[in-house]
Amino acid sequence: MESSGREPVLRKSSSKSSVIDSIKGCKLSGMKIPKDELRKKITMPEYLRFAIRDAIAAKDVDAGKQHYDGNDGGDMSPLVATDSPLVVFVNSKSGGRHGSELKSRLQDFMGDEQVFDLQNVKPHEFVQYGLACLEHFADLGDCCAKECRERLRVIVAGGDGTVGWVLGCLGELYKKGREPVPPTAIIPLGTGNDLSRSFGWGGSFSTKWKAAIKRILDRAIHAPVARLDSWNLVITMPAGAELDTPHALKQTEEIIFDKDLDKEGHLPEEVSCYQGVFYNYFSIGMFSCHLSY
């Protein structure tokens, strides 16, 4: 069994951190939030929204290129980057009927292209194609895309398992040198919502939709960043042996261990490998993230 080194992540810094993902936490605000002003802050320019949508749908970063071309090449465009671009991942099966209803209301507020139903778009697909599309435009000289990518924030609407799933996928950005890793906020729709409680997002979401949605979106763009420790756990055992694993551990391809790693005894020639990501926060025990897509 191997526990990997911890991975830094949220913002670029001069020294390494023991953290993989960030979660934004803050207190409720009683002030009135102007709807149009908030929408303007979080909604990306149309050509970027459509490019991300098409890239994910086609599972091809270049599928969104037509929108870049139609915008006269990014840096030639008069468009400016959104102050605090947001994307929301919603587990429409969480919270009873509330997950599906919340998704519809968010889409009405900020557009379909920035609200992803996890039943249809998986977080690793967003990372692999959607974010990569923004990065591709930035490499072509699109200043608007570059700034939107750097300022991007994420909200996850679901339970602890859903949040962990998204955090695990976003953590791959650090491993691949694709920083910054977007800070993540939570709309609690699960049963326990321990992770959400620990970081100040509460144990449930108000069904007074109109005011609650505006508050949570506003909090997501102004909240301070907190840090969350994570471990990558790898288990190897002789091939053929049965292992009753928790949901967080999934069988994976054979892992090649570091030659300098201390080992006790001899490893069998054929092994089965299991891997999972675990998070630890202000609670009892460990919070796990499943790896199934």
Buried (B, 14 or more C-beta within 10 A) or exposed (E): EBEEEBBBBBEEEEEEBEBBBBBBBBEEEEEEBEEEEBBEBBBBBEBBBBBBBBBBBEEBBBBBBEBBEEBEEBBEBEBEBBEBBBBBBBBBBBBEEBBBBBBBBBBEBBBBBBBBBBEEBBBBBBBBBBBBBBBBBBEBEBBBBBBBBBBBBBBBBBBBBBBBBBBBBBBBBBEEEBBBBBBBBBBBBBEEBBBBBBBBBBEBBEEEBEEBBBBBBBBBBEBEEBBBBBBBBBBBBEEEEEEEEEEBBBEBEEEEEEEEEEEEEEEEEEBBBBBBBBBEBEBEEBBBBBBEE
